[in-house]
Amino acid sequence: MPDWMPLLLQGAWLTVQITFFGALVAIVLAVAGALGRLSPWRFLRWFSIAYIELFRGTSLLVQLFWLFFVLPLPPFNVSLSPYVVGILGLGLHIGAYGAEVMRGAILSVPRAQHEACIALNMGRGRRFFRIILPQALLAAIGPGTNLLIELLKNTSLVSLITLADLTFRARQIEQATFETVTVFGLVMLLYFAMAQCINAAMRLLERRLARGRLKGGMS
């Protein structure tokens, strides 16, 4: 094992953390944004549309720079650590795309499901979390997996706001050792391995949701 391998693995571990917490933020914002788009209240609809279009229509790199370099300046005066900026920036960006995925998934649930819940006198909240959301999540698994892998790949940009992620460490090591092929070959393998872990986790989630839906249909 090369002497610099532990340093590269430290960067990979930071990438895993940012991917995980960024994904949590993105999932929450995706569901919230989708519900906002579908809300009967005009203010929520327009707020959700503004969020989605702003973060889909601008560069992630510019968004990260805004959060890291612009927010600490007047009149905002909000200073965030690079770690928080990385998680928040990635979550906001991918969450905007995910909101449209979730909106389409929610709308894909057959109208008969809604009518059956109303006939059973189920409350709106229970209807959504017990019946609608599980089916919507199942429909969103495919495109959602793509977005999570995109989030993983986009973590390479956090090196530009001083975070020592996998890409940052790879550049450090390459500049010190000039082992370009070896270093970036390993980096590609590490990113590929992390992407396959996301794929495996989402396939497992898909099977569990499908099993739960089958049991619900049988009962």
Helices and strands as residue ranges (DSSP letters): H 5-37, H 42-56, H 60-65, I 66-70, H 82-107, H 111-119, H 124-127, I 128-132, H 133-154, G 155-161, H 166-177, H 180-218
